[in-house]
């Protein structure tokens, strides 16, 4: 049995110490800071060598928060405890010291009534040498109601440093310490909840104007992230979406990171990340709290929902635009069909009569010239009517097996001299692997003529015109590329609308590209346009083989 040394006089500062510990909750926002300051007060008051505080974590004993302070340093860590509360079993490693085992027994409220080292309150003290550095020890359990939530361990390298009065004194101080810690936990949880709700409310407010670009929304959301985490000054937020990164600041090196995936319509499209630029003490998930895991997951879900709404709105706008375009094309097609029928017969009569009149012998020179002009203009008008009939789908396609390379070679014969005259270098690149496919040869030739005509008109000062044919597994491609003036984005949006033209009056009808679009659509094909102002334009027509 240990000999109890002479009783010390209770220090006058006892009540002051208790009051100081209780007041700590109003001075510190974080539990770790409060524990450090409270341990410092106890260390200064007790004059011992070191103090350790063990705190039960998250209402179970799977892990324990351990704070250790001495005259030179303060350390805070989360350590595994592995106590099964259901059956009361403990997983005790064989290499644990007797002091650690004893501390585990005290924090669980286990005591030996027959042992002289245990008090009736469950505290433990001894003046015997437990190790080279620990020759005096007091273990005070921290109890809230009937629940053991932790302990305070006073340790000294001097023999007989503590006495029975010290034990009674620290037992009376422990309720104040416990109250301060629990109040701080409640306040900390409340603060985290307020920060979480403030962040999520801020995100909801940001997304109210539905027409804002996603880039702006992301940057505004990122501003809300640092204040919602424990250490705003060293916190950096990042959103990665479709390979693009948005961040509160440029960060190359960070200490710890918390990540939540961005799942949009069931697919991972990026992530939301929160990084600490400095190493911080371990808590629930690295240095992050479990509330912060819930928060970053909620933020990721909100961001994903914002993206889904934005993409759905954009898709609706595209569909509405396509519907309006289709309706406009249908209306213009009906109008065109009627006009074609009204013009075709009188135009045919004019052309026929002019051709008959031109065969009358000995016509005056001026009359003959005028008749030839009438015939030329009528033929041009008839060609326009043919294009209008194609556009209006009044002329039925005559589909046969055609060779794209043959169509291109025949079509380019008409443009060779014109290109040479305009200072345009004509480049052919026809693939020998292009198979035959089913199409209307006249209509495909019309597509070629219209696209080449547009390309030549886009190069008034000369340039380079490249005609290529290619073959893929399911389609053939006709590619026409020029180095002309290019097409603006605004014009690209309207270029296939019938009668839309950027040319001067008398130099274009605005139906050439509409005819191209109509022909390719009737062949179940597609047409792609790439263009840069001042650099040129590339049209690629793809027609399926089957």
Phi and psi in degrees as a GROMACS rama.xvg file:
@    title "Ramachandran Plot"
@    xaxis  label "Phi"
@    yaxis  label "Psi"
@TYPE xy
-73.6636  144.665  UNK-2
-84.0293  127.529  UNK-3
-82.6851  120.293  UNK-4
-66.5041  177.551  UNK-5
-61.1003  141.834  UNK-6
-70.7204  131.396  UNK-7
-84.8592  155.499  UNK-8
-75.6853  135.81  UNK-9
-64.0032  126.32  UNK-10
-62.0905  148.742  UNK-11
-66.9212  -24.3286  UNK-12
-81.8934  8.75355  UNK-13
-57.7833  -51.9094  UNK-14
-67.0643  -34.8639  UNK-15
-63.1468  -42.3027  UNK-16
-61.4726  -45.443  UNK-17
-60.4441  -44.9135  UNK-18
-64.5532  -39.6278  UNK-19
-63.5591  -40.1317  UNK-20
-64.6744  -42.8834  UNK-21
-65.5981  -32.3391  UNK-22
-75.9024  -13.1559  UNK-23
-62.6192  -29.9771  UNK-24
-63.7968  -24.7461  UNK-25
-87.9322  -7.42874  UNK-26
-104.312  -24.0378  UNK-27
-124.71  136.998  UNK-28
-85.4927  -28.7755  UNK-29
-107.905  141.882  UNK-30
-61.6592  -38.2219  UNK-31
-61.2887  -40.6847  UNK-32
-66.2527  -39.7584  UNK-33
-64.8246  -45.2222  UNK-34
-60.9248  -41.9082  UNK-35
-60.954  -46.4672  UNK-36
-68.402  -40.6575  UNK-37
-64.2298  -42.3657  UNK-38
-63.6398  -35.8191  UNK-39
-64.926  -40.9846  UNK-40
-62.5924  -44.4803  UNK-41
-64.8856  -39.4182  UNK-42
-63.9103  -42.7556  UNK-43
-67.3205  -37.4897  UNK-44
-71.9198  -42.4803  UNK-45
-83.3611  -22.9837  UNK-46
64.8423  17.8862  UNK-47
-80.6449  179.213  UNK-48
-81.7691  -38.9254  UNK-49
-154.499  157.506  UNK-50
-132.814  136.008  UNK-51
-119.882  139.781  UNK-52
-121.841  122.673  UNK-53
-106.481  130.32  UNK-54
-127.119  130.151  UNK-55
-59.4699  137.86  UNK-56
-111.303  128.484  UNK-57
55.8649  39.1556  UNK-58
63.0177  17.635  UNK-59
-148.523  167.693  UNK-60
-101.843  23.4974  UNK-61
-65.413  -39.328  UNK-62
-133.11  157.845  UNK-63
-129.533  134.625  UNK-64
-84.6109  126.269  UNK-65
-120.596  122.142  UNK-66
-114.072  127.804  UNK-67
-126.107  129.3  UNK-68
-133.008  139.621  UNK-69
-136.806  -164.465  UNK-70
-71.3893  -17.3334  UNK-71
-113.323  -19.713  UNK-72
-155.81  166.663  UNK-73
-134.163  132.797  UNK-74
-130.283  140.349  UNK-75
-132.039  131.274  UNK-76
-150.727  163.149  UNK-77
-114.246  120.897  UNK-78
-118.748  148.101  UNK-79
-69.2067  142.494  UNK-80
-118.361  -40.164  UNK-81
55.6545  55.7607  UNK-82
-110.75  123.556  UNK-83
-86.6705  108.179  UNK-84
-72.4564  -18.9015  UNK-85
-73.0778  -47.2553  UNK-86
-110.496  1.87775  UNK-87
75.1712  13.3309  UNK-88
-86.06  151.65  UNK-89
-124.771  139.784  UNK-90
-94.5853  94.9358  UNK-91
-102.491  121.836  UNK-92
-73.9783  145.598  UNK-93
-68.67  -24.7468  UNK-94
-88.2665  6.58406  UNK-95
-75.2832  144.661  UNK-96
-74.4396  163.011  UNK-97
-62.7561  -33.7088  UNK-98
-66.04  -41.4124  UNK-99
-65.9995  -41.7842  UNK-100
-63.2336  -41.3648  UNK-101
-64.7039  -41.7222  UNK-102
-62.6306  -38.4305  UNK-103
-64.0942  -38.5843  UNK-104
-65.5165  -41.407  UNK-105
-69.1904  -41.3416  UNK-106
-66.4884  -26.2792  UNK-107
-85.4004  -4.47927  UNK-108
84.2987  13.8708  UNK-109
-82.8172  137.322  UNK-110
-150.086  157.888  UNK-111
-110.297  103.156  UNK-112
-58.9171  -25.2573  UNK-113
-81.0613  -13.3397  UNK-114
-82.8362  132.844  UNK-115
-72.3801  -8.67222  UNK-116
-88.3209  -13.1569  UNK-117
-98.2472  137.246  UNK-118
-92.2745  172.934  UNK-119
-66.8598  -20.2848  UNK-120
-85.3583  -2.11473  UNK-121
90.3919  6.77351  UNK-122
-78.8867  158.302  UNK-123
-127.923  141.086  UNK-124
-148.212  153.333  UNK-125
-158.947  151.132  UNK-126
-112.674  5.23906  UNK-127
-84.6987  163.171  UNK-128
-77.6991  109.191  UNK-129
-86.135  -30.2635  UNK-130
-159.415  -178.996  UNK-131
-63.5327  -33.7412  UNK-132
-98.1639  -16.2773  UNK-133
-117.896  104.823  UNK-134
-113.767  -12.0742  UNK-135
-140.637  140.462  UNK-136
-149.037  140.409  UNK-137
-133.263  131.23  UNK-138
-117.3  114.747  UNK-139
-110.308  115.705  UNK-140
-70.5402  144.302  UNK-141
-100.792  118.425  UNK-142
-122.978  133.301  UNK-143
-120.204  109.685  UNK-144
68.1746  -117.177  UNK-145
-110.817  7.82924  UNK-146
-100.872  132.807  UNK-147
-85.9425  121.728  UNK-148
-114.566  -7.03038  UNK-149
172.503  -167.358  UNK-150
-155.391  160.913  UNK-151
-117.132  130.169  UNK-152
-114.67  113.727  UNK-153
-95.2559  133.491  UNK-154
-138.514  138.159  UNK-155
-138.972  148.763  UNK-156
-87.1363  1.27056  UNK-157
-101.388  141.294  UNK-158
-72.8389  147.223  UNK-159
54.1895  36.2583  UNK-160
-75.4968  -35.7674  UNK-161
-103.06  153.586  UNK-162
-132.139  -178.919  UNK-163
-62.5978  -35.5098  UNK-164
-61.6551  -38.898  UNK-165
-59.5571  -42.5471  UNK-166
-61.4628  -49.2291  UNK-167
-60.9042  -38.7619  UNK-168
-63.2184  -47.7067  UNK-169
-72.5626  -28.1147  UNK-170
-63.9224  -38.6567  UNK-171
-73.3019  -28.3098  UNK-172
-77.1039  -29.9122  UNK-173
-57.3322  -38.2414  UNK-174
-60.6755  -39.0106  UNK-175
-64.408  -42.1744  UNK-176
-62.5584  -44.9068  UNK-177
-61.4922  -44.571  UNK-178
-61.419  -41.7444  UNK-179
-62.7175  -44.237  UNK-180
-65.2266  -45.7242  UNK-181
-65.4658  -42.1445  UNK-182
-61.5162  -38.8754  UNK-183
-66.1201  -39.5588  UNK-184
-61.2426  -43.6266  UNK-185
-63.6935  -45.3723  UNK-186
-64.0458  -40.2227  UNK-187
-65.4304  -43.6127  UNK-188
-62.5733  -39.9041  UNK-189
-64.5369  -43.6332  UNK-190
-62.1655  -41.5013  UNK-191
-64.3604  -38.6643  UNK-192
-66.3381  -40.8076  UNK-193
-62.9785  -43.7346  UNK-194
-63.4599  -39.9073  UNK-195
-62.8481  -48.5188  UNK-196
-65.6413  -38.0495  UNK-197
-62.2982  -43.2724  UNK-198
-63.1341  -48.6427  UNK-199
-67.2082  -36.5459  UNK-200
-65.4511  -40.5681  UNK-201
-60.9582  -39.5828  UNK-202
-64.4037  -41.2365  UNK-203
-61.7901  -39.8827  UNK-204
-68.0208  -37.5916  UNK-205
-61.06  -37.079  UNK-206
-87.978  4.38743  UNK-207
-61.6195  -48.0512  UNK-208
-72.2695  104.996  UNK-209
-72.0735  -16.523  UNK-210
-88.91  3.20717  UNK-211
-72.7207  143.282  UNK-212
-65.6925  152.649  UNK-213
-61.5034  -36.7101  UNK-214
-57.1954  -45.6356  UNK-215
-64.4261  -41.9805  UNK-216
-62.5496  -44.6017  UNK-217
-59.315  -46.4418  UNK-218
-63.9089  -37.7951  UNK-219
-70.3417  -36.4188  UNK-220
-64.7364  -41.1181  UNK-221
-60.9836  -31.618  UNK-222
-64.878  -24.1718  UNK-223
-84.2513  -15.0123  UNK-224
-71.9504  -53.3553  UNK-225
-54.2623  -44.4394  UNK-226
-64.2967  -18.2268  UNK-227
-86.168  -7.84723  UNK-228
-105.939  169.94  UNK-229
-62.9516  -37.8396  UNK-230
-122.247  78.8132  UNK-231
-57.8239  -34.5238  UNK-232
-67.0716  -25.3875  UNK-233
-116.018  17.8523  UNK-234
-101.077  134.175  UNK-235
-124.915  133.658  UNK-236
-107.021  149.161  UNK-237
-145.479  139.875  UNK-238
-121.553  124.993  UNK-239
-111.885  123.975  UNK-240
-141.321  124.193  UNK-241
51.4436  39.3149  UNK-242
84.0412  -7.69831  UNK-243
-97.4774  140.766  UNK-244
-113.903  135.44  UNK-245
-127.043  128.88  UNK-246
-141.287  157.043  UNK-247
-70.748  -27.1587  UNK-248
-158.85  162.772  UNK-249
-77.5026  114.331  UNK-250
-123.023  123.324  UNK-251
-101.953  -36.4037  UNK-252
-125.181  133.614  UNK-253
-139.615  161.027  UNK-254
-88.2589  -45.8297  UNK-255
-144.104  155.536  UNK-256
-141.886  142.117  UNK-257
-119.604  131.064  UNK-258
-129.252  140.456  UNK-259
-131.464  132.876  UNK-260
-73.767  149.871  UNK-261
-96.766  103.951  UNK-262
-102.226  108.955  UNK-263
-112.988  118.698  UNK-264
53.1159  41.5843  UNK-265
82.4422  0.0540404  UNK-266
-120.447  140.902  UNK-267
-76.0018  119.761  UNK-268
-114.715  0.41037  UNK-269
162.494  -151.147  UNK-270
-161.101  161.297  UNK-271
-111.771  130.588  UNK-272
-128.982  144.151  UNK-273
-126.508  127.39  UNK-274
-122.481  141.608  UNK-275
-99.1306  128.78  UNK-276
-79.6023  -15.9523  UNK-277
-127.145  154.272  UNK-278
-71.6112  127.079  UNK-279
-119.79  160.586  UNK-280
-60.1628  150.486  UNK-281
-71.0413  137.61  UNK-282
-129.302  -122.475  UNK-283
-75.8771  -47.9261  UNK-284
-130.622  87.8367  UNK-285
65.2406  -128.855  UNK-286
-89.8454  6.21341  UNK-287
-99.0035  149.038  UNK-288
-82.1022  158.09  UNK-289
-64.6688  -30.6636  UNK-290
-64.3327  -32.9144  UNK-291
-73.0322  -29.497  UNK-292
-64.6236  -44.8736  UNK-293
-61.499  -39.6444  UNK-294
-66.3783  -47.1255  UNK-295
-66.661  -32.6064  UNK-296
-65.7215  -42.2092  UNK-297
-64.7897  -39.8889  UNK-298
-63.006  -44.5078  UNK-299
-61.1373  -40.7061  UNK-300
-64.5161  -40.8322  UNK-301
-65.3992  -43.6613  UNK-302
-62.8198  -42.2731  UNK-303
-61.8879  -40.3333  UNK-304
-65.5895  -39.4084  UNK-305
-60.5912  -44.5843  UNK-306
-63.1286  -43.6535  UNK-307
-60.3864  -43.2403  UNK-308
-64.5514  -43.5128  UNK-309
-63.2074  -45.5985  UNK-310
-67.3712  -36.1761  UNK-311
-65.1283  -40.3445  UNK-312
-64.843  -41.9172  UNK-313
-64.9798  -39.163  UNK-314
-65.1457  -39.8312  UNK-315
-62.3294  -41.4864  UNK-316
-62.6801  -41.7295  UNK-317
-63.1572  -43.2929  UNK-318
-64.6332  -41.2861  UNK-319
-62.8295  -40.8301  UNK-320
-64.1751  -41.7704  UNK-321
-64.9371  -39.5702  UNK-322
-64.6322  -42.8216  UNK-323
-63.7045  -40.6888  UNK-324
-64.2356  -44.4906  UNK-325
-63.4849  -40.8776  UNK-326
-63.9933  -41.1874  UNK-327
-64.3339  -42.1343  UNK-328
-63.811  -40.5938  UNK-329
-63.3111  -43.3824  UNK-330
-63.9272  -46.8633  UNK-331
-64.881  -36.5806  UNK-332
-62.3038  -42.9052  UNK-333
-63.9972  -42.5593  UNK-334
-64.0751  -42.9479  UNK-335
-63.7609  -42.5693  UNK-336
-58.5395  -42.7817  UNK-337
-65.1759  -42.8495  UNK-338
-64.743  -41.3423  UNK-339
-58.6485  -46.0239  UNK-340
-63.0899  -38.096  UNK-341
-69.9476  -32.9239  UNK-342
-89.6057  -27.5938  UNK-343
-62.6214  -45.1101  UNK-344
-67.4877  -52.3285  UNK-345
-63.0568  -33.034  UNK-346
-67.2979  -39.1092  UNK-347
-63.2591  -39.7483  UNK-348
-63.9276  -44.1636  UNK-349
-60.5101  -46.3562  UNK-350
-64.4142  -44.0209  UNK-351
-64.3131  -46.3379  UNK-352
-65.0148  -39.1681  UNK-353
-65.4591  -39.8666  UNK-354
-65.7727  -40.3132  UNK-355
-63.8508  -45.1151  UNK-356
-63.7611  -33.3774  UNK-357
-69.1682  -14.9845  UNK-358
-89.856  -4.5207  UNK-359
-66.6859  128.497  UNK-360
-69.5335  155.088  UNK-361
55.8127  42.3085  UNK-362
-74.0022  144.97  UNK-363
-58.3515  146.973  UNK-364
-55.6106  -45.2575  UNK-365
-64.6529  -39.2887  UNK-366
-64.6793  -42.5037  UNK-367
-61.9349  -42.9805  UNK-368
-63.7374  -41.3545  UNK-369
-64.2839  -40.5518  UNK-370
-64.8402  -40.3051  UNK-371
-63.1463  -37.9966  UNK-372
-64.5747  -40.2143  UNK-373
-62.208  -44.0118  UNK-374
-62.6052  -45.0184  UNK-375
-62.1583  -46.8724  UNK-376
-64.9365  -37.5825  UNK-377
-66.9233  -39.2698  UNK-378
-64.5741  -40.9279  UNK-379
-61.7907  -42.7186  UNK-380
-64.4185  -37.7583  UNK-381
-66.3598  -33.9014  UNK-382
-66.2156  -39.402  UNK-383
-64.3013  -39.3861  UNK-384
-64.6853  -37.2453  UNK-385
-60.7741  -43.5417  UNK-386
-63.862  -39.8682  UNK-387
-64.0599  -36.5302  UNK-388
-66.8758  -37.939  UNK-389
-63.7712  -46.5863  UNK-390
-61.2158  -42.3468  UNK-391
-81.2878  -0.0967654  UNK-392
62.8463  29.3431  UNK-393
-86.5296  -22.8272  UNK-394
-98.8336  115.476  UNK-395
-71.2048  134.515  UNK-396
-70.1252  142.497  UNK-397
-108.891  92.524  UNK-398
-89.8406  129.876  UNK-399
-140.17  177.966  UNK-400
-73.6611  124.468  UNK-401
-126.937  157.262  UNK-402
-111.705  114.908  UNK-403
-61.1  -39.6349  UNK-404
-62.5308  -38.8725  UNK-405
-64.9212  -42.8041  UNK-406
-60.7798  -42.8762  UNK-407
-65.0822  -45.4244  UNK-408
-60.5341  -43.944  UNK-409
-65.543  -41.7879  UNK-410
-66.0108  -36.9409  UNK-411
-69.8209  -19.7722  UNK-412
-59.4592  -33.0057  UNK-413
-76.7692  -16.8594  UNK-414
-107.767  -8.42771  UNK-415
-60.224  -49.2994  UNK-416
-68.767  -36.552  UNK-417
-66.0374  -41.0709  UNK-418
-64.0151  -42.4272  UNK-419
-62.5571  -39.5233  UNK-420
-66.7571  -36.3149  UNK-421
-87.923  1.77235  UNK-422
73.4502  32.9691  UNK-423
-107.524  126.992  UNK-424
-82.2856  120.987  UNK-425
-98.7234  119.576  UNK-426
-115.687  126.394  UNK-427
-106.81  137.012  UNK-428
-142.41  83.1378  UNK-429
-102.588  121.232  UNK-430
-74.2079  135.665  UNK-431
-77.5737  -7.59215  UNK-432
-96.0597  7.65932  UNK-433
-76.3843  118.421  UNK-434
-82.842  165.62  UNK-435
-72.102  153.547  UNK-436
-148.216  167.395  UNK-437
-87.6628  123.492  UNK-438
-164.817  169.888  UNK-439
-87.6659  111.925  UNK-440
-60.9651  -41.0755  UNK-441
-63.9812  -41.1156  UNK-442
-69.7584  -40.5632  UNK-443
-63.8059  -38.3609  UNK-444
-65.7787  -35.9859  UNK-445
-63.7511  -39.9281  UNK-446
-59.729  -47.486  UNK-447
-58.7903  -48.0986  UNK-448
-61.9521  -46.5994  UNK-449
-63.3729  -42.9041  UNK-450
-69.4186  -39.9862  UNK-451
-67.0792  -40.2839  UNK-452
-58.6591  -46.0495  UNK-453
-62.1088  -40.7582  UNK-454
-63.7659  -42.5434  UNK-455
-64.6488  -41.2886  UNK-456
-67.1521  -22.6317  UNK-457
-82.396  -4.5068  UNK-458
-122.96  66.6004  UNK-459
-65.0315  -21.3036  UNK-460
-108.614  22.6065  UNK-461
86.4568  176.175  UNK-462
159.719  -150.1  UNK-463
-130.481  127.305  UNK-464
-116.751  119.68  UNK-465
-113.43  126.84  UNK-466
-115.651  122.607  UNK-467
-129.296  148  UNK-468
-121.853  142.816  UNK-469
-141.348  161.494  UNK-470
-130.178  138.99  UNK-471
-122.024  -175.729  UNK-472
-64.8932  -36.8571  UNK-473
-116.665  -3.20295  UNK-474
-155.307  164.232  UNK-475
-111.242  153.032  UNK-476
-125.938  138.021  UNK-477
-114.318  118.65  UNK-478
-117.531  126.313  UNK-479
-124.297  117.815  UNK-480
-127.886  131.252  UNK-481
-124.42  168.305  UNK-482
-113.159  39.7085  UNK-483
-87.5098  -151.798  UNK-484
-74.086  -19.4551  UNK-485
84.878  170.452  UNK-486
-126.711  132.181  UNK-487
-73.2171  160.519  UNK-488
-62.2118  -35.3992  UNK-489
-65.8247  -41.3238  UNK-490
-69.9844  -36.7151  UNK-491
-59.5926  -32.095  UNK-492
-68.0652  -22.8694  UNK-493
-118.45  -1.2518  UNK-494
-64.7488  -24.4736  UNK-495
-95.564  1.89033  UNK-496
-75.1077  129.717  UNK-497
-56.6163  137.467  UNK-498
70.1845  7.11296  UNK-499
-84.4266  128.252  UNK-500
-148.843  149.904  UNK-501
-104.677  1.69484  UNK-502
-83.0068  163.131  UNK-503
-68.9287  159.797  UNK-504
-59.6581  131.117  UNK-505
91.5254  -8.19552  UNK-506
-111.19  2.04328  UNK-507
-170.816  143.616  UNK-508
-94.6063  -21.8635  UNK-509
81.7771  15.0283  UNK-510
-114.451  -5.78612  UNK-511
-58.1889  -53.1724  UNK-512
-71.7952  -28.4625  UNK-513
-63.8098  -39.9396  UNK-514
-64.7243  -43.4113  UNK-515
-56.6343  -48.0035  UNK-516
-61.6337  -42.4583  UNK-517
-64.5378  -42.0845  UNK-518
-64.4896  -48.733  UNK-519
-63.0928  -39.0712  UNK-520
-64.4965  -41.4417  UNK-521
-66.2488  -20.6154  UNK-522
-96.9098  11.0468  UNK-523
60.3052  29.53  UNK-524
-101.614  -174.009  UNK-525
-133.931  159.098  UNK-526
-133.819  127.5  UNK-527
-113.3  140.621  UNK-528
-125.743  127.527  UNK-529
-126.263  131.121  UNK-530
-153.873  145.511  UNK-531
-132.258  133.551  UNK-532
-59.5714  128.099  UNK-533
83.6697  -6.96512  UNK-534
-116.07  -28.0531  UNK-535
131.022  -177.482  UNK-536
-136.98  146.844  UNK-537
-129.746  118.238  UNK-538
-104.357  132.657  UNK-539
-125.851  116.6  UNK-540
-100.992  125.78  UNK-541
-116.64  125.907  UNK-542
-121.342  127.067  UNK-543
-65.9322  146.724  UNK-544
-73.7154  -28.0181  UNK-545
